[in-house]
Amino acid sequence: MILATLTFIGLQHARAQYATFDWAIRTDSTINSGYAEIEVDALENLYALQSSQGLTDLDPGPGSYTVNNSSAIYLVKFNNQQQIQWAKAFELSGNNTIRNLEVTPSGDICLSGCFQDSIDLDPGPSDHKLKSPDANGFIVSLDGNGSFKWAIQFESSSSDVSALTLVPNGNIFVGIGVSGTVDVD
C-alpha cells in the first residue's frame, strides 16, 4: 500500500525577516493526493482544493472523514480551529481539472478550470453538466455551504480559465488561455 501525506502549515505574522509556526494539518491517502489551491476567509476558515485517488481521510483530527474515488477533486472547508466542516467532491475524467479557488467576503466560493467532453459542476445530489467536444474553460459559484449556485463555460476550440480573482464589488476577473476564438458571453 502506498500512503501519501499532505500537510498544511500555518504561519503567523509572516514577514520578510521571520515567521512563527502556528499549526499544521495532515491528511492521508492510499494512492495519490495533493492540494492544488488554498484560501482563507474573513473568519479564518480554510478552504482547500485537494485532488485525490483512492481511499482518503480528509479529517486531520482524531475523527474520520473518509472518501474513496478513482479520481476526484474535493473542496474542503476547515474552521479556524482546523476542524473539517464539510467536503464536496467533483468527479474528474480525462483532462478535466479545477485550477482556481476564491472566496468572497460574503462567503461564496468560486472555482474555475477546464474540461473536455463533460463535467458535473454541482457537488450535491443534482447535476449541472457542461458539455463540449473541445477543451472549454468554466467558472462555478457555490454558496458558503458548498451548494451549487451557477456555472458558465467559455466555448471555444480550446480554452482554459487559468486565473481567477474576485473583487469586493462582486466582479470576477478571469485569465483565459485560448486557442482560436472564444465566446465569453
N, C-alpha and C positions, 0 to 999 in steps of 0.2 A: 504494500500500500504506500502511495506517495502522499505526504502531508504537506500542504502549502500553508504558510502562516503569513498573515498580513498584520501590520501594526501601524496605528496612527500614533503620532507623538504630539502632544500638546505643549507648546512653549508659551510661557507667559512673559510679557514685557520684552519681546524680541526686538532688538536694536542692532545697529551695525557692530557695536563692541561686545555685547553679551546677550545671552538668552537663558532663562531659568526654566528647567524642566518642570512641567506641571502634571502631566498624565500621559498614559498610553492606552490604546485599545488594540486588542488582538482578536482576530477571527481565524478559524481553521477550515481547510477544505481538503478532500481526499484526492483531487486531481489537479485542478488549476484554478487560481483565483488571483484577482488583482484589483486595486482601487484605481479608477480612471479619473475621478474628479471629486473634490470635497468643497462644501460651502458651509458657512456658519451664519445663522440668522441673528436678529437683534437680541433674542433671549439666550444666545449662545448654544442653541440646539445645533447639532452637527448633522448635515445631510451628506451622504456618500453614494457614489455610483460604484458598485462592485460587480465586476464580471466574475462568473463562476461556472465551473463544470463539476458535476458530481455532487456528492454529499457535502454540504457546507453548513457550519454552525455560525450564524450571523450575530449571536449574542456574546459579547465579550466578557460577560459576568459569569457567575456560577450557574445560571439558568441555561436553557437551550432554546434556540430559535432556528431549527434545522430545516433546510430546504434541499431539494435534490432535483436538478435539471441537467439535461445533456448540454445545454448552452443557454445561458441567460445573463442579463444584466439586472441587478437589483438596485433599487433606490431605497436606501436605508436611512431612517431617522433615529438619532440618538439624542436624548435630552442633555442638559448641561451637567448632569451627573454621570454621563457616559453610559446610560442605560438605554437599551433598544426600545423604541416606541412602536415602530412598525417597519415592515419591509414590503415593497411592491416589486413583482417580477415582470420583466419584459422578455419574452421568449425570442431568441435570435436564431437566424438561419442564414446560411450563405455569407454575403458581405454586409449584412445589416449591423449597424453599430449606433450606439448613443455616445456622443463625444463630450457634450457640454451640459453643465448644471448651473442654474442660477436660482436664487431665492429672492422674492420681492420683500420689501419692508412689511407688507401685509401678510406674508407667509405663503403666498402662492409660489409654485415651483414651475420653472420652465426647463425643458430638456431639448436638445437638438442633436442631429446626426444625419445619417444617410441610410437608405435602404434600396434594395432591388427586389423585384417580384412583389412581395407584400410584407407588411409589418402590422401587428396589432398594437396600437399605442394606448389602449385602455387597460391599465393593470388590474382592473376589477373583473367581475364576472361577465360584463358586457364586452362587446367587440367594437373597436373603431379601427378598421383596417384601411390602410393606404395601399394602393396597388400601382405598379408600373413595371414594364419590362426593362426599363432603363434605371440607372442609379439616380435617385432623386433625394434631395435634402428635405428635412422636415423640422418642424418645431411642434412640441406638445406642451400644453399647460395643464397642471394639476393643482388642486386646492391644497391647503395645509395638511390635510389628512391623506394626501396621495391619491385622491379620487380624480378621475378624468374630467376636464373642463372643455378643452377644444384642441384641435390639431390642424396644421396646414402643411401642404407639401409644395415644393418648388419643382414644377415639372420641367424637364429638360432631357437632352440626350445623355447628360451626365452632370450631376450637381451634388454638393455636399456642404452642409452647414458646418463650417469648421470653427466658427467663433460666434459667441452669443453674449450679449451684455444687456442688462436691464437698467433703466434709469428711473429715478424717483417719480417722475410724472407718469410712469406706466408704459412708456415707449420701449420697444425692443429693437436693438441694433444687432444685425447679423452679418457675418462674413461668409460669403458663399463662394466656394470654388466651382467654376462652371466650365464645361467643355461644350461649345456650341451656344445655343440660345437658352434662356430660362424664362419661365412665366412666374413673375414674382407677385402677381395679384390673383 
